[in-house]
Amino acid sequence: MPERAAAATPGAVRALERVEVLEALAASTGASLESNRVIRVEAAGETFTTGHEVDFRMPGGSVERHTVFLDGKGTDRPGVLGLRSEDGEQLAAWIYPADPALPALAAAVYPHSAAILLGRLGLDAQDLGLEVLSYRPGKRAVIRTTTATRTLYLKVVRPRLVENLVSTHTQWLAAGIRVPSVIAWSPDGLIALDELPGTEASALIGSGLIDDSSGFLAELSDLRDRIATVPSTRDARASLASRLRWYGRRMTQLIPTDAKRVAGLTRGIQSMLDAAAGPSITVTIHGDFHLGQIFVDSPESSKIVGVLDIDTAGLGDPADDAAALWAHLITSAALFEHRGNAHASATARTLAASLRSTWDLSKTAPLDPAHRTRTVAIAATHLLGHALSGILSPAAALELAEALVKDEKALTAL
């Protein structure tokens, strides 16, 4: 099962191995737990979803490998097994791809059943090839599908969201923003989408095309202005700032020796949010705005030609998109540095610095005097979220968020 997410940090792994729960899961089938490797840690509401690559020793002596997911979102759902951890947390368990929230997933990831699905949608399934590009437990998955005649993408979502998402794609296209066109869909949560032209912008950081002098940030500003004009009848994904206290508690669990620093940081972020109140104007936003969602014309051009993953879009605070972009750039810089790509890391940091100099990526921002303060607070919260997901180390996230809040408070005081 391919994953785009980075491996979890050692601290997150130690805190969320959940070994005793997996042992109980194995015992429920008459097996024993041979090995357990945490491959995914993701914040999910007031709990974590963890993914585990496990080997079960079966009664006959053979070993079976499975990918198991555990979350604390309740066991009153069909298709999950309820288990209790040693600390009393009630957890739900399922084996991938039998995700209880995504009933279409199991059929979409295997060639034989996927061919049947495509046939029911009236689509060609000859010479079918499948590649799982991303999977967010309980939320969505994307499978690249190639046939003898075309490439398309199967997006698997929760069934109750599918009609609204199809409508959102139609509205964005009508507003002149290129998003994947819906080819076909089914009410069980499956949408077949066409392929966007161009190249993912995040893949071009460090190429010389996506940098501070290329006009790319101005292109992003124009895109944000056009997104703001798209009619929306629903709210965007809730701001990460709404989960600040929970993030603070989880960070304390990961780095208990820095508990006082974490508490001070969360108080500082909260005071900024309180001072900035809510947005004075809400517009349509993307809801998960970063360079992995933006497609540019080609490896030779930084002209933006498409936008991905508008599942999170709707009416919201423009500060949320600006904050998400900045935090993603800073996180990308850290990942590039870890991989030894110093040039790409420096480019990402330069873009982040240019963005931070104004925090203003849309025409709506100057209409809201508290936009800058809210953006800073939300961006700092995003850094904590990246730490909990294992993309940044908790120590690095804490240091970056502290510096951001401290500097912006000093600027405000001046």
N, C-alpha and C positions, 0 to 999 in steps of 0.2 A: 504494500500500500504506500505509494509515494507521498511524501510530505514536503511542503515548502517551508514549514516552520523550522526554525533553528532548534538544535537539541536543547533540552532543558538544562538549566544551570545545575551544578552539583548540589547547591543548597536546596533548590526546588525538588530535586530527585530524592534527597534524603528525607525531606519533609513529607513526600507524597508517594513513597514506595508502596504503601498499602498491602504489604506482603500477607498479613493475616487474612485479609479479605480474599485475596487470590487463592490462598490455601483452602479457604472454605468453599470457594467456587469450584476448585478442582475436586475437593472431597464430595461435592454434591453430585458429581458425575462418576464417582468411584475411582477417580484418579488422584495423583499427588502432584504438587508443584515442583517441577524439576529446576526451572530457572525463570527469572523475571527481569526484564529490562524496560525501564521507563523510556518511552519514545515520544511522549507528548504530554505537555502540561499547559492547560488553557483555562483562564478564568471564565467562569460560567455562572453569572448571577452572583449569589452569595456562597458559591462553592467553587471547586475546581473539577474539571474533567481531566482525567489522566488516561493516557493510552499506554498499554503494556504489551510488549512482545513476550509471550510466555510459552514455555514448553511444559506440557502435561505428560506425566508418566502414566500410561493407561494400565488397566488391570492386567492385560496380557503381556505387559512389558514394553510395548512400543511407545515411542514418543511422538506426540502431536504438537505442532506449533500453531498457535493462534494469536490474533491481535484482539485484546480485550480492552474495553473501555469502562471506566467507573466514574460515576458522578453522584452528587448529593442532592439532586433536584427532585427527589421523591420516587417512591417505588410503585405508586398507584398508576402505572402505565403498562399497557400490554407489551409483552416481548422483553421485559427486564426481569432479572432475578434480584430480589432484595437481600442484602447482606449488611451486617453491622460490624464496624471496625472496633478495635480495642478501646478507642477513646469515645465510643458511643455514637459515632456518626453513622447514620443510616445511608447506605450507598446502593445505587442501582448498577447492575452489571449487564453488559451484552457483548457478544462476539461479533466483530466486524465481518461482513458488511450489514449485519442484521440490526441496523440502527433503528430504534423504536420510533424516533421522530421523523425518519425519512423512509417511508415504506417502499419507495421506488428504487432505493439505492442497491439493494441486493441483486435485483434483476439487471440493473444498468451497468454493473461492473464485470459481468461475465459474458463472453461473446455469444453463446447460444441464446441466452435469455434476452440479451440486448438486441439481437437480431429480431426476435419476436416483437419486442417493444417497438422497434423502428418500423417493422411491417405494419403494426397496428396503427401507427401514426401516418402511414402512407409513404414512408421513406425507404430509399434503397438501402439494403444491407449486404450487398454483394462484396466479397473480399473485405469483410469487416475487421478493423483494427481498433483496439481500445487502449487508452492510457489515462489513468486517474491523475489529474493535475493537482487537485487540492481536495481536502476533506476537512470540514470543521464539524466535529461530532455534535449531532443534534440540531445542526443549523443548515448546512448545505454541502454539496460536493459538485465538482466539475470534472467531466470525463471527455477527453478529446476523442472524437470518433472519426475514423477515416473509412471511406468506402471506395468502390471502384470509380465513383464519379465526383466525390466531393469530400471536404472536411467540415465537420460541424461539431458543436459542443453540446453535450447533454448536461444541463444544470438540474440538480436534484435539490428540492427545497421542501419545507413543510407544506403539506397539502392545503392548509388554510390560507397560505400566502400566495399560491400560484396564480390565481386570477388577478390579484392586485399587481403582481410583478409583471405579468404580461401587459396589463394596462399601462404600467409605468414605462416600459420599453416603447410602447406606441406613442405615449405623450412626449417622450424625449426626442424621438425621431421626428415627430410632427413639429417640434420646436427647432429643428435643424441641428440637433446634436447627434452625432453618429454614435450609436450604441449598437450592439448586435441585434439584428432583426430576428423576431420570433418566427421560426419555420413551422413549428407545430408544438402542441402541448397537451398534457393530460391532467385530469383533476387529482390524480394521486401524487402530484408534486414533481412532475417531469416536464422540462422545457427544452426543446431543441432549438439552438441558436446558431446563426451563421457566424462566419469568421470575420473578425475585424481586419481591415487593411493595416499595413504599417508594422512598426516595431515598438515593443514595450519600452517606455522611456527609462525605466530603472536599469535596463540592460545597457544603456548608452552613457551612463555616468562615467566620466573618465575618458570618453571618446573624443572630447573637444567640441561636440555638438550641443550637449546639455551642460552648459556652464553659465557663469554670471554674465558673460558678454554676448551670449547668443540670442538674447531676447526671449529666452524660454520662460522666465518668470512673467514677462509681459503676456506671453501666450496663455499661461495659466490664469492670469488675472482676467483676460478676455473670456476664457472658458468659464470661470466662476460667474462672471456677469451674465453669460448666456444661460447657465444652469439656473441662476436666480429667477429667470423669467419663465421657467417651465411651470405650468399649472400643477399644483399638488393638492391632494385631498386628504393626505395622511401625514403624520409626523415622521420626521427622520428618526434614525436610531438614537436612543437616549444618549446624552453626552456622558463621556467617561467620568466627568467631574461628579456626576451623581453617585458614583461608587467610591469616592475618595477615601472615606473612613474605612471601608472594607479593604481597599488596597493597602492602607496604612497598617491595619492589623496583620495582613498577610506578610507584608514586608518585615514587620517585627518578628514574625515566626521564622523567616528566612535568615535574618541577621539580628538575632536578639541582643548581641553586644552593642548594636547601634540603635537600640530602642529609643533613647532620648532624642537622638538626631532625627529619627523617623517621625516621632511625635511632634517635634518642633517644625519639621517640614510640612506635615499635614496641617498643623495649625496655621502656618503661614499661607499655604495654598487656600485654605478655607476662608481666611480673613480677606484675601484678595477676591474670592468669589462673592463673599458677603458685601464687600465694598462696591463691586461691579454690578450686583443684582443680576436680573435677567436681561436678555437682549431687548433693545428698544424697537427692533424690527426683526421679524422672522421672514426668511425667504426659502426657496428650495435650495437645499444643499445636497452634496453627494452622500455624506454621512460616514465615509471611510476613505478620505481623499489622500492618496499618496501616488508616487510615481509608478508603482506597479499597476495602477488602474488606468494610466494614461498611455495612449499609443500615438507615436509620431509618424510622419510620412514615410521615412525610410532611414537607413543608417547614414544617409547623406543630408538629412534635413531634420530640423527640430520643430517643424510645423505640426501642431496637434491635429490628429485626424479621427480620434475615437476615444471612447471612455468605456471601461468595463465595470461590472459588478455594481449595479445600481440598486441592489436589494435593500440597501440601507438608506436610500434617498427619501427625501420628503421635506416638509417644512421644519426649519431649525435655525440655529444660531450660526451665522457665518464664521464666528470665532472657532467653532468646532472643526471646520475643514482646514482653516489656517493652522490650528494647533496640531492636528493630525499630520499634516504635511511636514511641518517643522520637526516634530518628534521622529517621523519616519526618516527624514534626511539625516538627523543626528545618529539614529540607530544604524542606518545604512553605512554611515562613515565608520562606525565602530566595527561592523561586520567586514567591510572592505579591508580595514586595517588588520583585523584578525586573519584574513585570508592572504595578507601580504601585498595587497593592491594599494600602494600608498597614493598613487595619482587619483584613483577613483575616490579614495577616502578624503583627500584634500578637496576634490571638486564638490563632494556632498557637503562638507563643512562650509565651503565658500557659499554655496547656494543657501544653506541654512542661515548663515550670517546675513546674507542679503535680505532674506525673508524676514528675519528678526528685526532688521533695522527699521521696518515700518509696520510689520504684522498686518499689512494692508494689501489683501489680494483681491478686493472687490470694491465696487462703487458703494456698496451698502456700508462698509466699515466707517467711513468718515461721518456717517449719519448717526453713529453710536459712540458717544464719548468714552464709554467703558469697554469698548471692543478690545483695546490693547491689553487691559488688565485681565479680562476674562480669557483671552487667548493665551497669555502667559500661564495662568493658573491651570487651564485645561492641558496645555502642552506639558507642564510639569507632571500632571496626573498621567498623561500618556507614557511618560518615561517609566513611571512605576508599573504601569500595565505591561510594558515591554519586558521589565525585569521578571514579573510574575509568569510571563509566558516563556521565559528562558532565553529571550533574544539578547538582552543585556544582562550582565551580572548585577545582582542587587546592589553591590557596592558602587559600581559605575553609575547605575541609574540614580542612586541616592546623591552622589556627588554632582552629577549633571543637573538634577532637579534643584538642589540647594543653590548652585551657582546661578541658575536661571532666575529663581525667585529673588535671591539676594540682589542681583544686578537690577532687575526691573523695579524692585522696591526703592533702590537708591535713585534710579532715574525718576521715579514718581516723586520722590522727596525733593529732588532738584526742581 
